[in-house]
Amino acid sequence: MAPITSHQNSASPKGQSPLHIPVLLEEVLEYLAPQDGDSYLDLTAGYGGHASAVLEGTNSPEKAVLVDRDTNAVRELTARFGASVRIMHEDFAGATDKLVQEGKQFDLILADLGVSSPHLNEAARGFSLAQDGPLDMRMDQDQELTAERVVNDYSEEQLIQILTEYGEEPKARAIARAIIAARPIRTTTELASVVKGQWRGHSKVHPATRTFQAIRIAVNNELEMIDKSLPLWINLLSPGGRLCIISFQSLEDRLVKNHLAEASGNRYDAELRLLTKRPVTAGTHELAFNPRARSAKLRAAVKIKN
Ligand SMILES: C[S@@+](CC[C@H](N)C(=O)[O-])C[C@H]1O[C@@H](n2cnc3c(N)ncnc32)[C@H](O)[C@@H]1O
């Protein structure tokens, strides 16, 4: 296993983008354990923080594939890694299908799910309820479906379903009705205040947090893509290869947990052995300089050699 260098001493250590601090970096390196010559697939390469640290260990960028659906992230990846790695600008469901068809296998696979810090920090992307911006929420800026279309065009039943399934929102019906009554809703702060109007009293988190999560998941088709692709990631692992998945909310983590449990069950044909009995979370040191890591959960597994 390559030595683990300390990447956690500042917000932007050598080789890291100042735009996004990779979460659980030391843990990812511990579980992927990159070795000289390993091939690497990063399904959500983002700003290349994990990728750059893993590639330091593999020393084989020509065997690496970095995937992201976001144009800005791909621009940053191209600037950082250039032609030394293969970069795929598409969602990981499409990229996974292509790589399976090509018959590829990888020693190390990472999926660091969800949004990047620039998604949340740039008001114009429309992900943050704390900043006024357009109702966008698309990770892939070329995609047609936006949050504005979901909020303004979907039926009451569709909104209730999204708020219930993707937000686990107890007031789904009341919020759906309030959204429909307030149409047209054009900005994040307008939506946040419509939802807040359905709540009385105090709550620790903003009352629109679950609504924003639900709409974001719907716009980006997040859970379906994980559900469809995760079994194929196991096919893409070489025998003895390692898979690490980081999720940021409970619906995602449940899907990951269930898929990994199914593939590693106590049977003669189990494909995986779990490396993490429980999800690994960030320690106080990491949380002190990267509060975004507080909801991160890492699960890892190794492909059983036949
Ligand atoms: C948490 S960030 C990853 C950060 C990265 N590990 C780093 O160190 O910079 C998640 C990234 O995954 C991308 N993403 C999310 N869902 C995706 C999907 N279904 N297909 C491709 N990329 C996706 C987002 O655009 C975002 O850049």
The ligand as a MOL file (V3000), in Angstrom:
LIG
                    3D

  0  0  0     0  0            999 V3000
M  V30 BEGIN CTAB
M  V30 COUNTS 27 29 0 0 0
M  V30 BEGIN ATOM
M  V30 1 C -18.7470 15.2950 -4.0350 0
M  V30 2 S -18.2960 15.8200 -5.6110 0 CHG=1
M  V30 3 C -16.8490 14.8830 -5.9590 0
M  V30 4 C -15.5830 15.5690 -5.5740 0
M  V30 5 C -14.3240 14.8230 -5.9320 0
M  V30 6 N -14.2440 13.5440 -5.2960 0
M  V30 7 C -13.1120 15.6610 -5.6020 0
M  V30 8 O -12.2510 15.2060 -4.8430 0
M  V30 9 O -13.0260 16.7720 -6.1200 0 CHG=-1
M  V30 10 C -19.4680 14.9780 -6.5720 0
M  V30 11 C -19.2560 15.1600 -8.0740 0
M  V30 12 O -20.0090 14.1380 -8.6910 0
M  V30 13 C -20.6290 14.6380 -9.8290 0
M  V30 14 N -21.7860 13.7700 -10.0290 0
M  V30 15 C -22.8340 13.5760 -9.2030 0
M  V30 16 N -23.6810 12.6720 -9.7060 0
M  V30 17 C -23.1300 12.2690 -10.8900 0
M  V30 18 C -23.5240 11.3370 -11.8650 0
M  V30 19 N -24.6730 10.6490 -11.7630 0
M  V30 20 N -22.7200 11.1470 -12.9290 0
M  V30 21 C -21.5470 11.8360 -13.0580 0
M  V30 22 N -21.1350 12.7590 -12.1620 0
M  V30 23 C -21.9100 12.9600 -11.0830 0
M  V30 24 C -20.9620 16.0670 -9.4940 0
M  V30 25 O -21.0570 16.8390 -10.6560 0
M  V30 26 C -19.7760 16.4690 -8.6220 0
M  V30 27 O -18.7750 17.0890 -9.3830 0
M  V30 END ATOM
M  V30 BEGIN BOND
M  V30 1 1 1 2
M  V30 2 1 2 3
M  V30 3 1 2 10
M  V30 4 1 3 4
M  V30 5 1 4 5
M  V30 6 1 5 6
M  V30 7 1 5 7
M  V30 8 2 7 8
M  V30 9 1 7 9
M  V30 10 1 10 11
M  V30 11 1 11 12
M  V30 12 1 11 26
M  V30 13 1 12 13
M  V30 14 1 13 14
M  V30 15 1 13 24
M  V30 16 1 14 15
M  V30 17 1 14 23
M  V30 18 2 15 16
M  V30 19 1 16 17
M  V30 20 1 17 18
M  V30 21 2 17 23
M  V30 22 1 18 19
M  V30 23 2 18 20
M  V30 24 1 20 21
M  V30 25 2 21 22
M  V30 26 1 22 23
M  V30 27 1 24 25
M  V30 28 1 24 26
M  V30 29 1 26 27
M  V30 END BOND
M  V30 END CTAB
M  END
